[in-house]
Structures are given as structure tokens and as C-alpha cells.
Amino acid sequence: MTRHEEIQNAYRSLGGEATFYDGMITCSTLPGRAVCRLVWDMGAEENARYLERALSGIPEGFAGKLLEVPVGTGVLTMPVYRTLPRAEITCLDYSADMMERAQRRAAGAGLSNVRFQQGDVGALPFADNSFDLVLSLNGFHAFPDKEAAYRETFRVLKPGGVFCGCFYVRGETRRTDRWVQRFYVPKGYFTPPFETADSLKKRLGTLYAECKVQTVNSMASFVCRKGSAES
């Protein structure tokens, strides 16, 4: 079974353990599919496409040091980490409740190479050049200090390392933009200002030696590589 098949099977088998958030973020439950269509104008195929692009920065058989921030409930990544038994994985989140769910999911999957730490992406508790790969799924649109988040994720990444992930960008789907402004921002789920696809390409292109940004509706996925020597 390929990694893609393992991940998709894990999403489909969430069953009773799935929170509303889990079902929405994976587009794998009836309420989750309804939100994906209503808010994001996506079906399961489009949802899987942007996530696969974001996760494509993690090589098959990766055995280095990986930081995931934020980990959320772990629904998107614990299936991936089951395929990386030789990796040293650190999962960080500001929300203790979210991280507790991720810890339970990791324990249920028997993952002994994943550790959890509560912390703030704007002040990461790690030394410079600590990780071979930094992964951030659906986090930057919620971070209150985005400048600090960009700076810190870059700082802890080793020269030659990979930064990959995905998040919401404005200006791609009018329906989604309206939902974000009228519901997600007032509720405190998302925090402006938001990147556009073009501004994200420019920002990441300035920071990283190589960068590929792709959009599926309002979700931008990216895979970047840090230069081998910082200027």
C-alpha cells in the first residue's frame, strides 16, 4: 500500500473518533463534506489535492528531524508519521486541547518517535538550524503575528532544509472570502491580514532559495527549500 492510500484510508476510517474539525479538514464526514462545499467550494478530490501538494515536501522514507506547527488534532499528519518510523518528529501547538487530541491519536497509532510540546510559533523554543523539515498545515491564516511566524520557521530550519504546508489565501474564491470575513474572522478562527497567492509567492521567494506555490481554490500549498548558506 502506498503512502497516499494509507493516508486516505486513515481519513475514511475516522468514524466515531472524528471531531467536527477533523471531518471538515479531511472532507471525510457528511458534515465535513457539506462545509467543504459550502465554504470552500471543494469536494473530496480538491481537498485531497491541496493536502497532497502540501505534504509532498516530505520525502518517502524521511529519516531526519521534522517540526510540525501547529499540529492541531493530528488528523492530517499522524497517518503520514506512521510511514516515517526513522524520523524524529516534534509537534507543537499553542492550544493544549488540540495537542491533547493529537497525543491520543499518536498513542493509538503506536507512534514512539513523535513528541509533543506546547508553544508559540512566534517564539519557537528551539535553536537555530534545528530541523531538516518544517511543516505547517492550515496555521498561518490563524497566527496573530504572521511576521514572527515566518521569521521563526525560517530560523529553526537547517540550510538546505524544506518548509512546506498550506493555508488560506484571499482573492481566489469570492464565496470563501465572504465566509472568512463574515464568520471566521469575527469568531477568531482566522486572523488578518491574509496573503494573496501572489504576495505569498513573493514572500516565500524572498526567504527561500527554491519555492513552489500552487493553489486549489482558496488554499495555497507550498514546498520551499532554504538556501545552503544564508546571506
HUSULBEL-V34387 format. One record per run of one state. SS is the DSSP state (a for helix, b for strand, c for the rest). FROM is the first residue (numbers start at 1). LEN is the number of residues. If there is no record, write none. Layout:
# HUSULBEL-V34387
ss = <SS,SS>
from = <FROM,FROM>
len = <LEN,LEN>
This chain:
# HUSULBEL-V34387
ss = <c,a,c,a,c,a,c,a,c,a,c,b,c,a,c,b,c,a,c,b,c,a,c,b,c,a,b,c,b,c,a,c,b,a,c,b,c,b,c>
from = <1,3,13,15,18,20,27,30,41,44,56,65,70,78,82,88,94,96,109,114,119,121,124,131,138,146,157,169,170,171,174,188,196,197,208,210,217,219,226>
len = <2,10,2,3,2,7,3,11,3,12,9,5,8,4,6,6,2,13,5,5,2,3,7,7,8,11,12,1,1,3,14,8,1,11,2,7,2,7,6>
